[in-house]
Amino acid sequence: MKIAIIIARGNSSRIKNKNIKFFFGEPIIKKTFTLIKSFKIFDKIILSTDSGKIINVCKNLGFNQIIIRPKKLGKNEVSTNKVVNHTIDQLNYQNKIKYMCCVYPCSPLIEKKNILKSFKLLKTNKDFIFPLLEFPEPIEQALRLLSNNKLEYISIKDSKKNTQLFSKKYYDSGQFYTSTIFGWRSKKKTLKGFVLPKYSTVDIDDVEDWNFAKYLFFKKNGKN
C-alpha cells in the first residue's frame, strides 16, 4: 500500500493562510491534492491539520481521511517528522503500508515521475528520499549583510578561491519525502536524494516565492 500524507498547519508566519490561499483560482492545497490524486499511484491520501479553516476547505475534496493533530504540533519549531509520526499513530493498517510519502500542501509543481523515482531509490527500511535543488553559487563564498550595508565574507579564505574549485551543494526542494514507516520512526535515517532541474520548482516561504511559483506554473501549464 502506498500512502500520501499532506501536512497543512493553520498558522503561517510570512504568508497569511498560505496553505489555503488561492492559486490560479483555487486553494493551493486543492491544486496539490488534485495533482497527486491524478497520478493514481497512492492507495490513500490523508490530510493532517490543526486548522478548522483548512478542514472546511478540504472536507469535500476527496481525502480518504482527515486527521486533526494537537495544536502543539502546529508550531513553527515542530518537525515534519513529528507530525508524520503522529499521523502514523492514528492509522490501523500500518503493517500494510509499503511507502509513505509526505507531501507539502504548497506543491503545485510536483511531478509524478519524481515520486516514482523516490520509490525506486528506496532500497532499505531506513532510506529517506527527497528531491533537491542546486545552490546557484558556492555557499563557501556566501556573505553577511551587516548594518549600514557593510558586507563580510563567511570565509575570507574561501572568498579568494576560484569558484570552479568547489563541489556542487544542494538544498531540500520542499516538495515531498518518501520512506517506510520504519524510516519515519527511525532516528538513524539514510538520507538519499536526487536533483531536480533548475527553475522546475520553488519552496514557497514568502511572497516572492509565491509569485515565482505562479510564474513557473504558468510557463508549465499555460494558465492565467
Secondary structure, 3 states (H helix, E strand, C coil): CEEEEEEECCCCCCCCCHHHCEECCEEHHHHHHHHHHHCCCCCEEEEEECCHHHHHHHCCCCCCEEEECCHHHHCCCCCHHHHHHHHHHCCCCHHHCCEEEEECCCCCCCCHHHHHHHHHHCCCCCEEEEEEEECCCCHHHCEEECHHHCEEECCHHHHCCCHHHCCCCEEECCCEEEECHHHHHCCCCEEEEEECCCCCCCCCCCHHHHHHHHHHHHHHHCCC
